[in-house]
Amino acid sequence: MSVCVVAEYPWKAVRPLIGPEPPGMIMCADTLVVEGQQQHPLDLLLAKQYDLSRNLIVCYASSNVDATVRALVRCAGTSNVKRLGEVLRESHEKYLGATELLACVWETGGERQQILEVMPPAYEPRPRTGIVGIGDRAVLERFQEVFREDPSPTLPIEATPEMIENISKAVGYTVDFGPRFPIQKAAAEVVSAFTEAIEDVASPTVALPVHPIMITKEGLTPFQAVLRSAPGEYRTLTTPTDKLSLLNRFKVPRAERDVVPRKAVQLFD
């Protein structure tokens, strides 16, 4: 199993910080894929997000990636999450293994998104809110420990209307301070905790780089992050979308049977 996190923007703790910012989602997944009982890493970065249609994008963690991707390819173009769940169930009944999946669905008009979990063994869509995760439970547990649910203590003091008016009079024009916590800052918080959790746990089936995207009514926007390790030295934590591969083998291998009921982990409200 790999690991994915989806954060509803704004999540509960940061709603007072965003003002008129439009809602969105932050979806973040690792890119490692391993093969066989020996968990041998394949020499590629695997795409674990898949935009099925203009108003449906999913991320997944799987114990039989070929079966998962086969189901996703069959559902390309659909906006019907219930149908996707049925195809996933059929695929795993045939090829075994299991998929944990989170879907981001646009409401009519495209102004707001809804998180749906599609989990084994029933693969029936169920609504979720806040920040939820699937896949490696140790990584998700570590994410909960290091993530700052409310980053407001580190943000600058919010400018009051009186402050804005006084500063504008002093400089001779209207000053716009902008939102205190836009989705870009929210994505940075999620990516920071997500990458730290992956490195701390060091699971054999999860590894950097990760692939984060911001989902708004404007569309999908990849998020890039680097870590400064020394003066002039930087390490890439994320990967561009065009570097990702999608498994689509002609023959799908069978995995071990997995019908354990489970649900996505509620990380934060």
C-alpha positions as CSV (number, residue, x, y, z in Angstrom):
1,M,0.0,0.0,0.0
2,S,1.1,3.5,-0.8
3,V,-0.3,6.6,0.8
4,C,-2.6,9.6,-0.2
5,V,-4.1,12.5,1.7
6,V,-6.9,14.8,0.6
7,A,-7.5,18.0,2.4
8,E,-10.8,20.0,2.1
9,Y,-9.8,23.7,1.7
10,P,-10.6,25.3,4.1
11,W,-10.5,22.7,6.8
12,K,-12.3,23.6,10.0
13,A,-9.4,25.0,11.9
14,V,-8.4,27.5,9.2
15,R,-11.9,28.8,8.1
16,P,-11.5,32.0,10.1
17,L,-8.2,32.8,8.2
18,I,-9.3,32.7,4.6
19,G,-11.9,35.5,4.1
20,P,-13.3,35.5,0.6
21,E,-10.9,32.8,-0.7
22,P,-12.8,30.3,-3.0
23,P,-13.0,26.7,-1.7
24,G,-10.9,23.9,-3.1
25,M,-9.1,20.6,-2.4
26,I,-5.5,19.6,-1.9
27,M,-4.6,16.1,-3.1
28,C,-1.2,14.6,-2.3
29,A,0.1,11.1,-3.1
30,D,3.5,9.4,-3.1
31,T,4.8,8.0,-6.4
32,L,6.6,4.7,-5.5
33,V,5.5,1.4,-6.9
34,V,6.9,-2.0,-5.8
35,E,6.6,-5.4,-7.3
36,G,6.4,-8.9,-5.8
37,Q,6.8,-10.3,-2.4
38,Q,10.3,-8.8,-2.2
39,Q,8.7,-5.4,-2.7
40,H,11.2,-4.5,-5.4
41,P,10.9,-0.8,-6.4
42,L,10.2,-0.3,-10.1
43,D,12.2,2.3,-11.9
44,L,9.4,4.8,-12.5
45,L,7.3,7.4,-10.8
46,L,3.7,6.1,-10.7
47,A,0.7,8.4,-11.1
48,K,-1.7,7.7,-8.2
49,Q,-4.1,10.5,-9.2
50,Y,-6.3,10.0,-12.2
51,D,-8.7,12.6,-13.6
52,L,-11.6,10.5,-15.0
53,S,-13.6,13.5,-16.3
54,R,-13.8,17.3,-16.0
55,N,-15.6,17.0,-12.6
56,L,-14.1,13.8,-11.1
57,I,-10.5,13.2,-10.0
58,V,-9.4,10.3,-7.8
59,C,-6.3,9.2,-5.8
60,Y,-5.7,5.6,-4.7
61,A,-3.6,3.2,-2.7
62,S,-3.5,-0.3,-4.0
63,S,-2.2,-3.8,-3.2
64,N,-2.7,-4.7,-6.9
65,V,-2.0,-1.6,-8.9
66,D,-2.6,-3.3,-12.3
67,A,-6.1,-4.3,-11.3
68,T,-6.8,-0.7,-10.0
69,V,-5.5,1.0,-13.1
70,R,-7.5,-1.5,-15.3
71,A,-10.6,-0.4,-13.5
72,L,-9.8,3.3,-13.8
73,V,-9.1,3.0,-17.6
74,R,-12.5,1.3,-18.0
75,C,-14.1,4.2,-16.3
76,A,-12.3,7.0,-18.2
77,G,-14.7,9.8,-19.0
78,T,-17.3,8.9,-16.3
79,S,-18.5,11.2,-13.5
80,N,-20.3,8.3,-11.9
81,V,-18.5,7.4,-8.7
82,K,-21.0,4.6,-7.9
83,R,-20.1,3.0,-11.3
84,L,-16.4,3.4,-10.6
85,G,-16.9,1.5,-7.3
86,E,-18.7,-1.3,-9.1
87,V,-15.9,-1.7,-11.6
88,L,-13.3,-1.7,-8.9
89,R,-15.1,-4.4,-7.0
90,E,-15.4,-6.5,-10.2
91,S,-11.7,-6.0,-11.0
92,H,-10.6,-7.1,-7.5
93,E,-12.9,-10.1,-7.5
94,K,-11.1,-11.3,-10.6
95,Y,-7.5,-10.2,-9.9
96,L,-7.7,-10.0,-6.1
97,G,-5.9,-7.4,-4.0
98,A,-7.7,-4.2,-3.0
99,T,-7.9,-0.5,-3.7
100,E,-8.5,2.3,-1.2
101,L,-9.7,5.3,-3.2
102,L,-10.7,8.9,-2.5
103,A,-12.7,10.8,-5.1
104,C,-13.0,14.6,-5.5
105,V,-16.3,15.4,-7.2
106,W,-17.4,18.9,-8.4
107,E,-20.9,19.9,-7.6
108,T,-23.2,21.2,-10.3
109,G,-21.7,24.6,-11.4
110,G,-18.2,23.7,-10.4
111,E,-18.1,26.0,-7.4
112,R,-17.4,23.4,-4.6
113,Q,-16.0,19.9,-4.4
114,Q,-17.1,16.9,-2.3
115,I,-14.8,14.1,-1.0
116,L,-16.1,10.6,-1.4
117,E,-14.3,7.5,-0.1
118,V,-14.6,4.2,-2.1
119,M,-13.2,1.5,0.1
120,P,-13.1,-2.3,0.1
121,P,-14.8,-4.7,0.1
122,A,-18.1,-3.0,-0.9
123,Y,-16.6,-0.1,-2.8
124,E,-19.7,2.0,-2.1
125,P,-19.1,5.8,-2.3
126,R,-19.5,7.6,1.1
127,P,-19.0,11.3,1.7
128,R,-16.1,12.6,3.9
129,T,-15.0,16.0,5.0
130,G,-12.0,17.7,6.5
131,I,-8.6,16.0,5.9
132,V,-8.7,12.3,5.2
133,G,-6.1,9.7,4.2
134,I,-5.7,6.3,2.7
135,G,-3.0,3.7,2.5
136,D,0.0,3.2,4.8
137,R,-1.5,3.7,8.3
138,A,1.9,4.4,10.0
139,V,2.6,7.3,7.6
140,L,-0.9,8.7,8.2
141,E,-0.4,8.4,12.0
142,R,2.9,10.3,11.7
143,F,1.1,12.9,9.5
144,Q,-1.3,13.6,12.3
145,E,1.5,14.1,14.7
146,V,3.5,16.6,12.7
147,F,0.7,18.5,10.9
148,R,-0.2,21.9,12.2
149,E,-4.0,21.8,12.0
150,D,-4.1,25.5,12.9
151,P,-1.1,27.4,11.6
152,S,-2.4,30.8,12.7
153,P,0.2,31.4,15.5
154,T,2.9,31.5,12.8
155,L,0.9,33.9,10.5
156,P,1.3,37.6,10.6
157,I,-1.2,39.6,12.7
158,E,-4.4,40.2,10.7
159,A,-4.8,43.7,9.5
160,T,-8.0,45.3,10.8
161,P,-10.1,47.6,8.6
162,E,-8.9,50.5,10.7
163,M,-5.2,49.5,10.1
164,I,-5.8,49.2,6.3
165,E,-7.5,52.6,6.2
166,N,-4.6,54.3,8.2
167,I,-1.9,52.7,6.1
168,S,-3.7,53.5,2.8
169,K,-4.0,57.2,3.9
170,A,-0.3,57.2,4.8
171,V,0.9,55.8,1.4
172,G,-1.7,57.6,-0.7
173,Y,-3.4,54.6,-2.2
174,T,-5.5,51.7,-1.2
175,V,-3.5,48.8,0.3
176,D,-4.6,45.2,-0.3
177,F,-3.1,42.8,2.1
178,G,-4.7,39.8,0.4
179,P,-5.9,36.6,2.1
180,R,-4.0,35.4,5.2
181,F,-4.1,31.8,4.2
182,P,-4.6,31.1,0.5
183,I,-4.8,27.6,-0.9
184,Q,-1.1,27.8,-1.9
185,K,-0.1,28.2,1.8
186,A,-2.5,25.4,2.8
187,A,-0.9,23.2,0.2
188,A,2.6,24.0,1.5
189,E,1.4,22.9,5.0
190,V,0.0,19.6,3.8
191,V,3.1,18.8,1.6
192,S,5.5,19.7,4.4
193,A,3.8,17.3,6.9
194,F,3.2,14.7,4.3
195,T,6.9,14.5,3.1
196,E,8.1,14.6,6.7
197,A,5.8,11.7,7.7
198,I,7.0,9.6,4.7
199,E,10.7,10.2,5.5
200,D,10.2,9.5,9.3
201,V,8.4,6.2,8.8
202,A,10.6,4.9,5.9
203,S,8.0,2.4,4.8
204,P,9.3,0.0,2.0
205,T,6.2,0.8,-0.1
206,V,6.2,4.6,0.3
207,A,8.8,7.1,-0.9
208,L,9.5,10.6,-2.1
209,P,9.0,12.4,-4.4
210,V,5.3,13.1,-3.9
211,H,2.8,14.6,-6.3
212,P,0.5,17.3,-4.8
213,I,-2.2,19.1,-6.8
214,M,-4.6,21.9,-5.9
215,I,-8.1,21.5,-7.2
216,T,-10.3,24.6,-7.6
217,K,-13.0,25.8,-10.0
218,E,-10.1,27.0,-12.2
219,G,-8.9,23.4,-12.6
220,L,-5.9,21.4,-11.5
221,T,-2.7,23.1,-10.4
222,P,0.4,21.0,-9.5
223,F,2.3,22.2,-6.4
224,Q,6.1,22.2,-6.4
225,A,8.3,22.1,-3.3
226,V,12.1,21.9,-2.6
227,L,14.0,21.6,0.6
228,R,17.1,23.7,1.2
229,S,19.7,21.3,2.8
230,A,22.7,23.6,2.7
231,P,23.7,26.9,1.1
232,G,23.2,26.5,-2.7
233,E,21.9,22.9,-2.2
234,Y,18.3,22.0,-2.7
235,R,16.4,18.6,-2.7
236,T,13.2,18.2,-4.7
237,L,10.3,16.9,-2.6
238,T,7.7,16.8,-5.4
239,T,7.6,15.8,-9.0
240,P,6.0,17.4,-12.1
241,T,3.0,15.7,-13.6
242,D,4.8,15.0,-16.9
243,K,7.3,12.8,-15.0
244,L,4.6,10.3,-13.8
245,S,3.9,7.0,-15.5
246,L,0.6,5.0,-15.6
247,L,0.8,1.2,-15.5
248,N,-1.3,-0.4,-18.2
249,R,-0.1,-3.9,-18.8
250,F,-1.8,-6.3,-21.1
251,K,-1.8,-9.1,-18.5
252,V,-2.9,-8.3,-14.9
253,P,-1.2,-10.4,-12.2
254,R,-3.3,-11.9,-9.4
255,A,-2.6,-10.8,-5.9
256,E,-3.6,-12.1,-2.5
257,R,-7.3,-12.0,-1.6
258,D,-8.1,-8.9,0.4
259,V,-11.7,-8.4,1.6
260,V,-10.9,-6.6,4.9
261,P,-13.5,-3.9,5.5
262,R,-12.0,-0.5,6.2
263,K,-12.6,3.2,5.7
264,A,-10.4,6.3,5.1
265,V,-8.6,7.7,8.1
266,Q,-10.1,10.9,9.5
267,L,-6.9,13.0,10.1
268,F,-8.5,16.3,11.0
269,D,-12.0,17.9,10.8
